[in-house]
Amino acid sequence: MTSSNILHVIPAVAPRYGGPSVAVIGMCQALRNAGFSTLIATTDADGKSRLDVSEGEIEDYEGVPMIFFPRQASEAYKFSRPLASWLRRNIRTFDIAHIHAVFSHSSVAAARACLNAGVPYVLRPLGTLDPWSLNRHGWRKQVLIRFGAGRLLAGASAVHYTTREEKRLAEHGLPWLPRGTVIPLGVDDELFAGTTRTNASPYLLALCRLDPKKGIDLLIQAFHDVAKAGIGADWRLIIAGDGDAGYVSKLRTAAAAGEARSRIVFEGWVSGDARFSLLRHATLFALPSSQENFGVALVEALACGTPAIVTREVNLATDIETSQAGWIVPRDPAGLAEALGRVMRDRAALADRRARARTFAGPFRWGSVAATLTGLYEDILSRRAATSRHLGKIAEAPYRAWPGESTDR
């Protein structure tokens, strides 16, 4: 299959969008290292601004070929008519498409182009099919399912989940989904380099997109409570990431209003060597999310030998606890503070779980992930006749175009 040409479609790749944007770039780098031809088609969306990229021309971006199109409307839906038009004209030049996201115009447009051209596609839903996500802005998602997302789901040759728990939750709520396969996301080999270190100045690291679901407000309150109890006077809480300006302002206000105010540091958005340095030297990583289908930064931290505290709503939580690579903690300030204080006092357990964290992360190297993806693509392409019949059946169903979207086939 080394001659196969694979198209990846994702709403946006700007760093502000977090794990999905990071993962698709790493995925394509790994596939290209394995000898495959890949192209990422996306929009220039970057929050309220736009990426400084050319439009409609293939260019190198973060080490992989990409083609960008203007986001014309809606930050949430990222509508782009030029992207949809390009997909209709060019999808037949690809052997398979890998679509990242469900409730986005780029995903619906890519699925429609694939269905009409008979090109098989894999769908990675990014955790949006579990009950928590489906109930968030539920009315909007029902509208999107009516205007194309339903066909996107039904026509997939496979649904690419990144954890067993993501698959279980999605298929429990939507038992009619196409067959699903679990393939994790990857981390760079260089994160595993280096020896276990001692921390003269220990710190708790939260590195993520600053969104209410991440629970950073709870973490700040818990850190204040731990300090008030006289625990961890030498610890800092470092918060690395960015998000909505109003929400970040609330977090900063909360950080400045408690016992540990002088030991809570906001680093803003970090990338490259600065990101890796924070991960490598952290004593403990925290992800107290209300929903997390994977957690790229979490696995990066574990690869560096940094154990983690996570809430049960993080889909890797049970695996992390079973492997003793970290701890599951309650998602409320009092319970989180109690658990955090206990872990901070137990330096022996922290040292023991550093090695276990790195061992746990071993299977998440990008090379291993790319090999598994290759197997999935080969399996789909080996069943061309069955795939063509399936795509044709879905394509014949009536299509309700989104307002402003072309209905040309």
Buried (B, 14 or more C-beta within 10 A) or exposed (E): BEEBEBBBBBBBBBBBBBBBBBBBBBBBBBBBEBEBBBBBBBBBBBBEEBBEBEBEEEEEBBEBBBBBBBBBBEEEBBBBBBBBBBBBEBBEEBBBBBBBBBBBBBBBBBBBBBBBBBBBBBBBBBBBBBEBBBEEEEEEBEEBBEBBBBBBBBBBBBBBBBBBBBBBBBBEBBEEBBEBBBBBBBBBEEBBEEEEEEBEEBBBBBBBBBBBBBBBBBBBBBBBBBBEEEBBEEBBBBBBBBBEEEBBEBBBEBBEEBBBEEBBEBBEBBEEEEBBEBBBBBBBBBBBBBBBBBBBBBBBBBBBBBBBBBBBBBBBBBBBBEBBBBBBBBBBBEBBBBBBBBBBEEEEBBBEBBBBBBBBBEEBBBEBBBBBBBEBBEEBBEEEEEBEEBBEEBBEEEBEEBEEBEEEE
